[in-house]
Amino acid sequence: MTYSQLKQKEVINTCDGAKLGNVCDLDLSQDGRILALIVPEPFSIAGMFKNDGIPIAWSSVVMMGEDVILVSLPQGTVRPRESECKKS
């Protein structure tokens, strides 16, 4: 899988169903192993403002599908985006 393919996948928390956003960066070890996926911080627009994003440890990845990456993060670890909290 290439980095550009990985960036197209949306990250979903299996603990609470929150959409965390698409992968925007990776944290790599010196030998090239993935240590963490980085997703944009809530309320930021990727590419508009410099931010470090939110790291999600590689050990938290449960499964990678064709369109999504499922991660297991305890509730409250990452805040969902404001638009996902509103009920219609």
DSSP file (Angstrom, degrees, kcal/mol; ACC not computed):
  #  RESIDUE AA STRUCTURE BP1 BP2  ACC     N-H-->O    O-->H-N    N-H-->O    O-->H-N    TCO  KAPPA ALPHA  PHI   PSI    X-CA   Y-CA   Z-CA
    1    1 A M              0   0    0      0, 0.0     2,-0.2     0, 0.0     3,-0.0   0.000 360.0 360.0 360.0 136.3    0.0    0.0    0.0
    2    2 A T     >  -     0   0    0      1,-0.1     4,-2.1     0, 0.0     5,-0.1  -0.488 360.0-112.6 -90.9 164.2    1.3    3.4   -0.9
    3    3 A Y  H  > S+     0   0    0      1,-0.2     4,-2.3     2,-0.2     5,-0.2   0.890 118.0  54.8 -61.7 -40.3    1.2    6.6    1.3
    4    4 A S  H  > S+     0   0    0      1,-0.2     4,-0.6     2,-0.2    -1,-0.2   0.855 108.8  48.3 -65.1 -33.5   -1.2    8.2   -1.1
    5    5 A Q  H >4 S+     0   0    0      2,-0.2     3,-0.7     1,-0.2     4,-0.3   0.889 110.5  51.7 -69.8 -39.2   -3.6    5.2   -0.8
    6    6 A L  H >< S+     0   0    0     -4,-2.1     3,-1.4     1,-0.2    17,-0.5   0.880 103.6  58.1 -63.9 -39.1   -3.3    5.3    3.0
    7    7 A K  H 3< S+     0   0    0     -4,-2.3    -1,-0.2     1,-0.3    -2,-0.2   0.704  99.0  60.4 -65.6 -20.0   -4.2    9.1    3.0
    8    8 A Q  T << S+     0   0    0     -3,-0.7     2,-0.3    -4,-0.6    -1,-0.3   0.584  86.2  94.8 -83.8 -10.1   -7.5    8.3    1.3
    9    9 A K  S <  S-     0   0    0     -3,-1.4    14,-1.3    -4,-0.3     2,-0.3  -0.645  71.8-133.9 -87.6 137.6   -8.7    6.1    4.1
   10   10 A E  E     -Ab  22  68A   0     57,-2.0    59,-2.8    -2,-0.3     2,-0.5  -0.704  16.9-131.6 -88.8 140.6  -10.9    7.5    6.8
   11   11 A V  E     -Ab  21  69A   0     10,-3.1     9,-3.0    -2,-0.3    10,-0.7  -0.824  24.8-172.7 -97.0 126.0  -10.0    6.6   10.4
   12   12 A I  E     -Ab  19  70A   0     57,-2.6    59,-2.8    -2,-0.5     2,-0.6  -0.965  21.3-133.9-122.0 133.3  -12.9    5.3   12.6
   13   13 A N  E  >  - b   0  71A   0      5,-2.6     4,-2.1    -2,-0.4     3,-0.3  -0.769  10.5-159.4 -85.5 120.5  -12.8    4.7   16.3
   14   14 A T  T  4 S+     0   0    0     57,-3.3    58,-0.2    -2,-0.6    -1,-0.1   0.704  85.2  65.7 -73.4 -19.2  -14.4    1.3   17.1
   15   15 A C  T  4 S+     0   0    0     56,-0.4    -1,-0.2    58,-0.2    60,-0.1   0.875 127.3   2.2 -71.8 -37.0  -15.0    2.2   20.7
   16   16 A D  T  4 S-     0   0    0     -3,-0.3    -2,-0.2     2,-0.1    -1,-0.1   0.392  94.7-114.9-132.0   1.5  -17.5    5.0   20.0
   17   17 A G     <  +     0   0    0     -4,-2.1    -3,-0.2     1,-0.2     2,-0.1   0.562  58.2 158.9  77.6   8.0  -17.9    5.1   16.3
   18   18 A A        -     0   0    0     -5,-0.2    -5,-2.6    -6,-0.1     2,-0.6  -0.406  41.9-131.1 -69.7 137.6  -16.3    8.6   15.9
   19   19 A K  E     -A   12   0A   0     -7,-0.2    62,-0.6     1,-0.1    -7,-0.2  -0.810  22.5-174.9 -85.5 120.5  -14.9    9.6   12.6
   20   20 A L  E     -     0   0A   0     -9,-3.0     2,-0.2    -2,-0.6    -8,-0.2   0.531  40.8-109.8 -96.6  -8.3  -11.5   10.9   13.3
   21   21 A G  E     -A   11   0A   0    -10,-0.7   -10,-3.1    18,-0.1    -1,-0.3  -0.490  45.7 -47.7 107.1-179.6  -10.7   12.1    9.7
   22   22 A N  E     -A   10   0A   0    -12,-0.2   -12,-0.2    -2,-0.2     2,-0.2  -0.573  65.6 -90.5 -89.1 154.1   -8.3   10.9    7.0
   23   23 A V        +     0   0    0    -14,-1.3    16,-0.2   -17,-0.5    -1,-0.1  -0.449  44.7 174.0 -60.8 128.4   -4.7   10.0    7.6
   24   24 A C        -     0   0    0     14,-3.3     2,-0.3     1,-0.3    15,-0.2   0.554  61.5  -3.5-113.9 -14.1   -2.7   13.2    7.0
   25   25 A D  E     -D   38   0B   0     13,-1.4    13,-2.6     2,-0.0     2,-0.3  -0.974  60.9-128.8-165.2 170.9    0.8   12.1    8.1
   26   26 A L  E     -D   37   0B   0     -2,-0.3     2,-0.6    11,-0.2    11,-0.2  -0.963  10.2-140.2-130.4 148.9    2.8    9.2    9.5
   27   27 A D  E     -D   36   0B   0      9,-2.7     8,-3.5    -2,-0.3     9,-1.5  -0.961  32.5-169.5-105.6 118.0    5.2    8.9   12.4
   28   28 A L  E     -D   34   0B   0     -2,-0.6     6,-0.2     6,-0.2     2,-0.1  -0.803  19.2-126.8-112.9 149.1    8.0    6.6   11.2
   29   29 A S    >   -     0   0    0      4,-2.7     3,-1.8    -2,-0.3    -1,-0.0  -0.333  40.9 -97.7 -78.7 172.0   10.9    4.9   13.1
   30   30 A Q  T 3  S+     0   0    0      1,-0.3    -1,-0.1     2,-0.1    -2,-0.0   0.780 126.4  52.4 -64.2 -25.7   14.4    5.3   11.8
   31   31 A D  T 3  S-     0   0    0      2,-0.1    -1,-0.3     0, 0.0    -3,-0.0   0.315 124.8-100.8 -95.0  10.4   14.1    2.0   10.0
   32   32 A G  S <  S+     0   0    0     -3,-1.8     2,-0.2     1,-0.3    -2,-0.1   0.497  73.1 141.2  92.6   4.3   10.9    2.9    8.3
   33   33 A R        -     0   0    0      1,-0.1    -4,-2.7     2,-0.0     2,-0.5  -0.561  57.8-110.3 -79.5 146.0    8.3    1.2   10.4
   34   34 A I  E     +D   28   0B   0     -6,-0.2    -6,-0.2    -2,-0.2     3,-0.1  -0.639  37.1 173.3 -77.0 123.5    5.0    3.0   11.1
   35   35 A L  E     -     0   0B   0     -8,-3.5    23,-2.9    -2,-0.5    24,-0.4   0.769  66.0  -3.4 -95.9 -35.7    4.8    4.1   14.7
   36   36 A A  E     -DE  27  57B   0     -9,-1.5    -9,-2.7    21,-0.3     2,-0.4  -0.994  58.2-127.8-157.3 149.5    1.6    6.1   14.5
   37   37 A L  E     -DE  26  56B   0     19,-2.6    19,-3.1    -2,-0.3     2,-0.5  -0.791  28.3-143.9 -91.3 143.3   -1.0    7.4   12.1
   38   38 A I  E     -DE  25  55B   0    -13,-2.6   -14,-3.3    -2,-0.4   -13,-1.4  -0.950  17.0-175.0-113.1 126.9   -1.6   11.2   12.3
   39   39 A V  E     - E   0  54B   0     15,-2.2    15,-3.3    -2,-0.5   -16,-0.1  -0.862  37.0 -90.6-114.3 153.7   -5.1   12.6   11.8
   40   40 A P        -     0   0    0      0, 0.0     3,-0.1     0, 0.0    -1,-0.1  -0.251  46.1-103.1 -61.6 149.5   -5.9   16.3   11.6
   41   41 A E    >   -     0   0    0      1,-0.1     3,-1.8     2,-0.1     5,-0.1  -0.424  50.6 -87.2 -66.9 147.8   -6.8   18.0   14.9
   42   42 A P  T 3  S+     0   0    0      0, 0.0    -1,-0.1     0, 0.0     3,-0.1  -0.267 112.7  17.2 -56.3 143.7  -10.6   18.6   15.3
   43   43 A F  T 3  S+     0   0    0      1,-0.3     2,-0.3    -3,-0.1    -2,-0.1   0.458  99.5 117.4  72.6   4.9  -11.8   21.9   13.8
   44   44 A S    <   -     0   0    0     -3,-1.8     2,-0.7     4,-0.0    -1,-0.3  -0.730  62.6-133.7 -99.9 154.0   -8.7   22.3   11.7
   45   45 A I    >>  -     0   0    0     -2,-0.3     3,-2.3    -3,-0.1     4,-1.0  -0.925  33.0-116.1-105.6 114.6   -8.7   22.4    7.9
   46   46 A A  T 34 S+     0   0    0     -2,-0.7     4,-0.1     1,-0.3     0, 0.0  -0.210  96.5  10.4 -54.1 130.5   -6.0   20.2    6.6
   47   47 A G  T 34 S+     0   0    0      2,-0.4    -1,-0.3     4,-0.1     3,-0.1   0.158 110.2  84.8  89.3 -19.0   -3.4   22.2    4.8
   48   48 A M  T <4 S+     0   0    0     -3,-2.3     2,-0.4     1,-0.2    -2,-0.2   0.899  98.2  22.2 -82.3 -42.4   -4.7   25.6    5.8
   49   49 A F  S  < S-     0   0    0     -4,-1.0     2,-0.5     2,-0.0    -2,-0.4  -0.955  85.1-112.3-127.2 143.7   -3.0   25.9    9.1
   50   50 A K        +     0   0    0     -2,-0.4     2,-0.3    -3,-0.1    -4,-0.0  -0.631  50.5 152.2 -76.1 124.3    0.1   24.2   10.4
   51   51 A N        -     0   0    0     -2,-0.5    -4,-0.1     1,-0.0    -2,-0.0  -0.973  50.1-127.0-145.2 161.2   -0.7   21.8   13.2
   52   52 A D        -     0   0    0     -2,-0.3    -1,-0.0     1,-0.2    -2,-0.0   0.677  46.2-146.4 -83.1 -16.8    0.9   18.6   14.4
   53   53 A G        -     0   0    0    -15,-0.1    -1,-0.2     1,-0.1   -15,-0.0  -0.158  29.4 -63.0  76.3-177.9   -2.3   16.6   14.2
   54   54 A I  E     -E   39   0B   0    -15,-3.3   -15,-2.2     2,-0.0     2,-0.3  -0.935  47.4-138.5-111.5 119.6   -3.3   13.8   16.6
   55   55 A P  E     -E   38   0B   0      0, 0.0     2,-0.5     0, 0.0   -17,-0.2  -0.578  11.9-164.0 -79.2 138.6   -1.1   10.7   16.7
   56   56 A I  E     -E   37   0B   0    -19,-3.1   -19,-2.6    -2,-0.3     5,-0.1  -0.974  28.0-119.2-121.0 113.9   -2.8    7.3   16.8
   57   57 A A  E >   -E   36   0B   0     -2,-0.5     3,-2.1   -21,-0.2     4,-0.4  -0.167  13.6-127.3 -55.4 140.4   -0.4    4.6   17.9
   58   58 A W  G >  S+     0   0    0    -23,-2.9     3,-1.4     1,-0.3    -1,-0.1   0.822 109.9  64.8 -57.6 -31.6    0.1    1.8   15.3
   59   59 A S  G 3  S+     0   0    0    -24,-0.4    -1,-0.3     1,-0.3    -2,-0.1   0.677  94.1  61.3 -67.3 -16.0   -0.8   -0.7   18.1
   60   60 A S  G <  S+     0   0    0     -3,-2.1    12,-2.5    11,-0.1     2,-0.4   0.581  77.1 108.2 -84.7 -11.2   -4.3    0.8   18.2
   61   61 A V  E <   +C   71   0A   0     -3,-1.4    10,-0.3    -4,-0.4     3,-0.1  -0.547  41.9 177.2 -71.4 124.2   -5.0   -0.1   14.6
   62   62 A V  E     -     0   0A   0      8,-3.1     2,-0.3    -2,-0.4     9,-0.2   0.862  61.7 -14.9 -92.6 -45.9   -7.5   -3.0   14.6
   63   63 A M  E     -C   70   0A   0      7,-1.5     7,-3.1     2,-0.0     2,-0.5  -0.989  50.7-140.0-160.4 147.5   -8.1   -3.5   10.9
   64   64 A M  E     -C   69   0A   0     -2,-0.3     5,-0.2     5,-0.2     2,-0.1  -0.970  26.6-177.7-113.7 123.8   -7.5   -1.8    7.5
   65   65 A G        -     0   0    0      3,-3.4   -56,-0.0    -2,-0.5    -2,-0.0  -0.368  45.5 -87.7-105.0-170.8  -10.3   -2.1    5.0
   66   66 A E  S    S+     0   0    0      1,-0.2     3,-0.1    -2,-0.1    -1,-0.0   0.863 123.8  11.0 -66.6 -36.8  -10.6   -0.9    1.4
   67   67 A D  S    S+     0   0    0      1,-0.1   -57,-2.0   -58,-0.1     2,-0.3   0.582 125.8  44.0-117.8 -17.0  -12.0    2.6    2.5
   68   68 A V  E     -b   10   0A   0    -59,-0.3    -3,-3.4   -46,-0.0     2,-0.5  -0.884  56.9-143.2-133.8 160.0  -11.4    2.8    6.3
   69   69 A I  E     -bC  11  64A   0    -59,-2.8   -57,-2.6    -2,-0.3     2,-0.5  -0.994  22.9-149.1-119.8 121.4   -9.0    2.2    9.0
   70   70 A L  E     -bC  12  63A   0     -7,-3.1    -8,-3.1    -2,-0.5    -7,-1.5  -0.794  19.0-179.6 -93.8 129.4  -10.5    0.9   12.3
   71   71 A V  E     -bC  13  61A   0    -59,-2.8   -57,-3.3    -2,-0.5     2,-0.7  -0.907  24.6-135.7-125.2 155.2   -8.8    1.9   15.5
   72   72 A S        +     0   0    0    -12,-2.5   -59,-0.1    -2,-0.3    -2,-0.0  -0.907  34.6 160.8-114.7 103.7   -9.5    1.1   19.1
   73   73 A L        -     0   0    0     -2,-0.7   -58,-0.2     5,-0.0     3,-0.1  -0.983  43.2-108.9-123.4 132.3   -9.2    4.2   21.3
   74   74 A P    >   -     0   0    0      0, 0.0     3,-2.1     0, 0.0     4,-0.3  -0.238  51.7 -85.5 -56.4 147.1  -10.7    4.6   24.8
   75   75 A Q  T 3  S+     0   0    0      1,-0.3     4,-0.1     2,-0.1     0, 0.0  -0.274 116.3  24.8 -57.2 135.5  -13.6    7.0   24.9
   76   76 A G  T 3  S+     0   0    0      2,-0.4    -1,-0.3    -3,-0.1     3,-0.2   0.309  88.8 107.4  91.9  -8.2  -12.4   10.6   25.4
   77   77 A T  S <  S+     0   0    0     -3,-2.1     2,-0.4     1,-0.3    -2,-0.1   0.924  91.3  19.4 -66.5 -43.7   -9.0   10.0   24.0
   78   78 A V  S    S-     0   0    0     -4,-0.3    -2,-0.4    -5,-0.1    -1,-0.3  -0.996  83.4-130.3-129.6 130.2   -9.8   11.9   20.8
   79   79 A R        -     0   0    0     -2,-0.4     3,-0.1    -3,-0.2     2,-0.1  -0.583  24.7-122.6 -78.0 138.0  -12.6   14.4   20.5
   80   80 A P        -     0   0    0      0, 0.0   -60,-0.1     0, 0.0     5,-0.1  -0.388  39.1 -88.7 -71.6 159.1  -15.0   14.0   17.6
   81   81 A R    >>  -     0   0    0    -62,-0.6     3,-1.2     1,-0.1     4,-0.7  -0.342  36.4-114.5 -65.1 150.9  -15.4   17.0   15.2
   82   82 A E  H >> S+     0   0    0      1,-0.3     3,-1.4     2,-0.2     4,-1.0   0.875 114.6  57.9 -56.2 -42.2  -18.1   19.5   16.2
   83   83 A S  H 34 S+     0   0    0      1,-0.3    -1,-0.3     2,-0.2     3,-0.1   0.763 103.6  53.6 -63.7 -24.2  -20.2   18.7   13.1
   84   84 A E  H <4 S+     0   0    0     -3,-1.2    -1,-0.3     1,-0.2    -2,-0.2   0.627 103.3  57.3 -84.4 -13.7  -20.3   15.0   14.1
   85   85 A C  H << S+     0   0    0     -3,-1.4    -2,-0.2    -4,-0.7     2,-0.2   0.724  85.9  94.8 -87.3 -23.0  -21.7   15.9   17.6
   86   86 A K     <  -     0   0    0     -4,-1.0     2,-0.4    -3,-0.1     0, 0.0  -0.470  65.4-146.8 -74.6 138.6  -24.8   17.7   16.3
   87   87 A K              0   0    0     -2,-0.2    -2,-0.1     1,-0.1    -1,-0.0  -0.857 360.0 360.0-102.8 138.7  -28.0   15.8   16.0
   88   88 A S              0   0    0     -2,-0.4    -1,-0.1     0, 0.0    -2,-0.0   0.448 360.0 360.0 -85.6 360.0  -30.5   16.7   13.2
